Protein backbone atom coordinates (compact mmCIF):
# COMPACT_ATOMS: atom_id res chain seq x y z
CA UNK A 1 0.00 0.00 0.00
CA UNK A 2 1.40 3.39 -0.98
CA UNK A 3 1.62 5.94 1.79
CA UNK A 4 -0.21 9.21 1.17
CA UNK A 5 1.85 12.29 0.36
CA UNK A 6 1.02 15.65 1.87
CA UNK A 7 -1.36 17.49 -0.45
CA UNK A 8 -1.74 21.21 0.24
CA UNK A 9 -4.49 21.64 -2.37
CA UNK A 10 -7.42 23.54 -0.86
CA UNK A 11 -5.77 23.58 2.57
CA UNK A 12 -5.80 27.35 2.82
CA UNK A 13 -8.95 29.12 1.64
CA UNK A 14 -9.65 32.80 1.33
CA UNK A 15 -13.26 33.98 1.49
CA UNK A 16 -12.79 37.62 0.54
CA UNK A 17 -16.52 38.33 0.62
CA UNK A 18 -16.70 37.38 4.30
CA UNK A 19 -13.17 38.52 5.07
CA UNK A 20 -12.12 35.10 6.37
CA UNK A 21 -9.22 32.72 5.94
CA UNK A 22 -9.58 29.06 6.91
CA UNK A 23 -7.00 26.32 7.26
CA UNK A 24 -8.24 22.87 6.22
CA UNK A 25 -11.86 23.65 6.99
CA UNK A 26 -11.22 24.76 10.56
CA UNK A 27 -12.54 27.99 12.03
CA UNK A 28 -11.32 31.35 10.81
CA UNK A 29 -7.58 32.06 10.98
CA UNK A 30 -5.65 35.29 11.09
CA UNK A 31 -2.63 35.99 8.92
CA UNK A 32 -0.03 37.90 10.92
CA UNK A 33 3.36 39.25 9.85
CA UNK A 34 6.14 37.15 11.35
CA UNK A 35 7.94 40.14 12.91
CA UNK A 36 4.74 41.23 14.69
CA UNK A 37 4.14 37.72 16.03
CA UNK A 38 7.72 37.41 17.31
CA UNK A 39 7.48 40.82 18.98
CA UNK A 40 4.21 39.83 20.66
CA UNK A 41 5.68 36.52 21.85
CA UNK A 42 8.78 38.26 23.19
CA UNK A 43 6.57 40.58 25.23
CA UNK A 44 4.33 37.71 26.38
CA UNK A 45 7.21 35.72 27.87
CA UNK A 46 8.49 32.16 27.79
CA UNK A 47 5.54 30.37 29.35
CA UNK A 48 2.94 32.11 27.14
CA UNK A 49 5.07 31.42 24.05
CA UNK A 50 5.41 27.75 24.99
CA UNK A 51 1.65 27.43 25.63
CA UNK A 52 0.76 29.16 22.37
CA UNK A 53 3.21 27.00 20.40
CA UNK A 54 1.94 23.85 22.09
CA UNK A 55 -1.64 24.70 21.10
CA UNK A 56 -0.58 25.32 17.49
CA UNK A 57 1.35 22.06 17.53
CA UNK A 58 -1.57 20.04 18.87
CA UNK A 59 -3.68 21.28 15.94
CA UNK A 60 -0.87 20.42 13.52
CA UNK A 61 -0.63 16.95 15.06
CA UNK A 62 -4.39 16.49 14.87
CA UNK A 63 -4.42 17.31 11.15
CA UNK A 64 -1.50 14.93 10.49
CA UNK A 65 -3.21 12.22 12.54
CA UNK A 66 -6.54 12.74 10.76
CA UNK A 67 -4.83 12.48 7.38
CA UNK A 68 -2.78 9.37 8.17
CA UNK A 69 -5.48 7.76 10.31
CA UNK A 70 -4.92 4.50 12.13
CA UNK A 71 -1.86 3.80 9.96
CA UNK A 72 0.09 6.67 11.53
CA UNK A 73 2.23 4.36 13.69
CA UNK A 74 3.08 2.20 10.67
CA UNK A 75 3.87 5.19 8.44
CA UNK A 76 7.48 5.63 7.42
CA UNK A 77 9.40 8.48 8.99
CA UNK A 78 9.56 10.04 5.51
CA UNK A 79 5.77 10.08 5.23
CA UNK A 80 5.34 11.51 8.71
CA UNK A 81 7.96 14.21 8.02
CA UNK A 82 6.28 15.01 4.70
CA UNK A 83 2.97 15.67 6.47
CA UNK A 84 4.46 17.47 9.48
CA UNK A 85 6.63 19.59 7.20
CA UNK A 86 3.68 20.43 4.98
CA UNK A 87 1.70 21.60 7.98
CA UNK A 88 4.55 23.78 9.23
CA UNK A 89 4.96 25.26 5.77
CA UNK A 90 1.23 26.09 5.62
CA UNK A 91 1.66 28.02 8.87
CA UNK A 92 4.66 29.85 7.44
CA UNK A 93 7.03 28.33 10.00
CA UNK A 94 9.68 27.05 7.58
CA UNK A 95 10.72 23.98 5.67
CA UNK A 96 11.18 20.84 7.77
CA UNK A 97 13.55 17.91 7.38
CA UNK A 98 14.78 15.21 9.74
CA UNK A 99 18.32 14.04 10.34
CA UNK A 100 18.91 10.67 11.97
CA UNK A 101 22.10 10.45 14.00
CA UNK A 102 22.02 6.86 15.17
CA UNK A 103 19.13 6.74 17.64
CA UNK A 104 18.90 10.54 17.84
CA UNK A 105 16.31 12.44 15.84
CA UNK A 106 17.16 15.99 14.88
CA UNK A 107 14.48 18.20 13.33
CA UNK A 108 15.95 20.74 10.90
CA UNK A 109 13.86 23.75 10.01
CA UNK A 110 15.12 25.96 7.21
CA UNK A 111 14.10 29.56 7.10
CA UNK A 112 15.22 32.93 8.30
CA UNK A 113 17.15 33.39 11.53
CA UNK A 114 14.86 33.44 14.56
CA UNK A 115 15.08 35.21 17.88
CA UNK A 116 14.71 33.39 21.21
CA UNK A 117 10.89 33.60 21.07
CA UNK A 118 10.79 32.18 17.54
CA UNK A 119 12.92 29.22 18.57
CA UNK A 120 10.73 28.61 21.63
CA UNK A 121 7.64 28.79 19.42
CA UNK A 122 8.97 26.27 16.90
CA UNK A 123 10.14 23.91 19.64
CA UNK A 124 6.70 24.00 21.26
CA UNK A 125 4.88 23.53 17.95
CA UNK A 126 6.95 20.46 17.08
CA UNK A 127 6.55 19.07 20.60
CA UNK A 128 2.77 19.57 20.53
CA UNK A 129 2.50 18.02 17.08
CA UNK A 130 4.47 14.91 18.12
CA UNK A 131 2.44 14.59 21.31
CA UNK A 132 -0.91 14.79 19.51
CA UNK A 133 -0.06 12.81 16.39
CA UNK A 134 1.94 10.02 17.99
CA UNK A 135 0.61 10.08 21.58
CA UNK A 136 4.17 10.54 22.86
CA UNK A 137 5.47 13.13 25.25
CA UNK A 138 8.71 14.49 23.91
CA UNK A 139 10.84 17.47 24.71
CA UNK A 140 12.18 19.44 21.77
CA UNK A 141 15.37 21.42 22.46
CA UNK A 142 17.39 23.84 20.37
CA UNK A 143 20.70 22.28 19.35
CA UNK A 144 22.05 24.93 17.00
CA UNK A 145 21.10 27.72 14.63
CA UNK A 146 23.27 28.68 11.71
CA UNK A 147 23.04 29.60 8.04
CA UNK A 148 19.24 29.79 8.13
CA UNK A 149 18.87 26.34 9.70
CA UNK A 150 17.52 25.61 13.15
CA UNK A 151 18.35 22.17 14.56
CA UNK A 152 16.04 20.81 17.26
CA UNK A 153 16.71 17.61 19.19
CA UNK A 154 13.78 15.40 20.18
CA UNK A 155 14.40 13.69 23.54
CA UNK A 156 12.40 12.11 26.33
CA UNK A 157 11.33 14.25 29.27
CA UNK A 158 13.76 12.28 31.48
CA UNK A 159 16.71 13.02 29.20
CA UNK A 160 15.93 16.71 28.64
CA UNK A 161 17.50 18.11 31.86
CA UNK A 162 20.81 16.40 31.09
CA UNK A 163 20.85 17.75 27.52
CA UNK A 164 19.93 21.26 28.73
CA UNK A 165 22.84 21.13 31.17
CA UNK A 166 25.29 20.12 28.43
CA UNK A 167 24.02 22.86 26.15
CA UNK A 168 24.41 25.52 28.87
CA UNK A 169 27.99 24.27 29.29
CA UNK A 170 28.51 25.05 25.58
CA UNK A 171 28.94 21.42 24.60
CA UNK A 172 28.70 21.24 20.79
CA UNK A 173 25.58 19.67 19.37
CA UNK A 174 27.59 16.85 17.81
CA UNK A 175 29.12 16.07 21.21
CA UNK A 176 25.64 16.14 22.82
CA UNK A 177 24.50 13.44 20.40
CA UNK A 178 27.68 11.43 21.03
CA UNK A 179 27.11 11.60 24.79
CA UNK A 180 23.51 10.48 24.40
CA UNK A 181 24.65 7.42 22.45
CA UNK A 182 27.37 6.62 24.97
CA UNK A 183 24.88 6.75 27.84
CA UNK A 184 22.42 4.59 25.96
CA UNK A 185 25.16 1.99 25.43
CA UNK A 186 25.89 1.93 29.15
CA UNK A 187 22.24 1.48 30.12
C-alpha positions in Angstrom: 0.0 0.0 0.0 1.4 3.4 -1.0 1.6 5.9 1.8 -0.2 9.2 1.2 1.8 12.3 0.4 1.0 15.6 1.9 -1.4 17.5 -0.5 -1.7 21.2 0.2 -4.5 21.6 -2.4 -7.4 23.5 -0.9 -5.8 23.6 2.6 -5.8 27.4 2.8 -8.9 29.1 1.6 -9.6 32.8 1.3 -13.3 34.0 1.5 -12.8 37.6 0.5 -16.5 38.3 0.6 -16.7 37.4 4.3 -13.2 38.5 5.1 -12.1 35.1 6.4 -9.2 32.7 5.9 -9.6 29.1 6.9 -7.0 26.3 7.3 -8.2 22.9 6.2 -11.9 23.6 7.0 -11.2 24.8 10.6 -12.5 28.0 12.0 -11.3 31.3 10.8 -7.6 32.1 11.0 -5.7 35.3 11.1 -2.6 36.0 8.9 0.0 37.9 10.9 3.4 39.3 9.9 6.1 37.2 11.4 7.9 40.1 12.9 4.7 41.2 14.7 4.1 37.7 16.0 7.7 37.4 17.3 7.5 40.8 19.0 4.2 39.8 20.7 5.7 36.5 21.9 8.8 38.3 23.2 6.6 40.6 25.2 4.3 37.7 26.4 7.2 35.7 27.9 8.5 32.2 27.8 5.5 30.4 29.3 2.9 32.1 27.1 5.1 31.4 24.1 5.4 27.8 25.0 1.6 27.4 25.6 0.8 29.2 22.4 3.2 27.0 20.4 1.9 23.8 22.1 -1.6 24.7 21.1 -0.6 25.3 17.5 1.3 22.1 17.5 -1.6 20.0 18.9 -3.7 21.3 15.9 -0.9 20.4 13.5 -0.6 16.9 15.1 -4.4 16.5 14.9 -4.4 17.3 11.1 -1.5 14.9 10.5 -3.2 12.2 12.5 -6.5 12.7 10.8 -4.8 12.5 7.4 -2.8 9.4 8.2 -5.5 7.8 10.3 -4.9 4.5 12.1 -1.9 3.8 10.0 0.1 6.7 11.5 2.2 4.4 13.7 3.1 2.2 10.7 3.9 5.2 8.4 7.5 5.6 7.4 9.4 8.5 9.0 9.6 10.0 5.5 5.8 10.1 5.2 5.3 11.5 8.7 8.0 14.2 8.0 6.3 15.0 4.7 3.0 15.7 6.5 4.5 17.5 9.5 6.6 19.6 7.2 3.7 20.4 5.0 1.7 21.6 8.0 4.5 23.8 9.2 5.0 25.3 5.8 1.2 26.1 5.6 1.7 28.0 8.9 4.7 29.8 7.4 7.0 28.3 10.0 9.7 27.1 7.6 10.7 24.0 5.7 11.2 20.8 7.8 13.6 17.9 7.4 14.8 15.2 9.7 18.3 14.0 10.3 18.9 10.7 12.0 22.1 10.5 14.0 22.0 6.9 15.2 19.1 6.7 17.6 18.9 10.5 17.8 16.3 12.4 15.8 17.2 16.0 14.9 14.5 18.2 13.3 15.9 20.7 10.9 13.9 23.8 10.0 15.1 26.0 7.2 14.1 29.6 7.1 15.2 32.9 8.3 17.2 33.4 11.5 14.9 33.4 14.6 15.1 35.2 17.9 14.7 33.4 21.2 10.9 33.6 21.1 10.8 32.2 17.5 12.9 29.2 18.6 10.7 28.6 21.6 7.6 28.8 19.4 9.0 26.3 16.9 10.1 23.9 19.6 6.7 24.0 21.3 4.9 23.5 17.9 6.9 20.5 17.1 6.5 19.1 20.6 2.8 19.6 20.5 2.5 18.0 17.1 4.5 14.9 18.1 2.4 14.6 21.3 -0.9 14.8 19.5 -0.1 12.8 16.4 1.9 10.0 18.0 0.6 10.1 21.6 4.2 10.5 22.9 5.5 13.1 25.2 8.7 14.5 23.9 10.8 17.5 24.7 12.2 19.4 21.8 15.4 21.4 22.5 17.4 23.8 20.4 20.7 22.3 19.4 22.0 24.9 17.0 21.1 27.7 14.6 23.3 28.7 11.7 23.0 29.6 8.0 19.2 29.8 8.1 18.9 26.3 9.7 17.5 25.6 13.1 18.3 22.2 14.6 16.0 20.8 17.3 16.7 17.6 19.2 13.8 15.4 20.2 14.4 13.7 23.5 12.4 12.1 26.3 11.3 14.2 29.3 13.8 12.3 31.5 16.7 13.0 29.2 15.9 16.7 28.6 17.5 18.1 31.9 20.8 16.4 31.1 20.8 17.8 27.5 19.9 21.3 28.7 22.8 21.1 31.2 25.3 20.1 28.4 24.0 22.9 26.1 24.4 25.5 28.9 28.0 24.3 29.3 28.5 25.1 25.6 28.9 21.4 24.6 28.7 21.2 20.8 25.6 19.7 19.4 27.6 16.8 17.8 29.1 16.1 21.2 25.6 16.1 22.8 24.5 13.4 20.4 27.7 11.4 21.0 27.1 11.6 24.8 23.5 10.5 24.4 24.6 7.4 22.5 27.4 6.6 25.0 24.9 6.7 27.8 22.4 4.6 26.0 25.2 2.0 25.4 25.9 1.9 29.2 22.2 1.5 30.1 
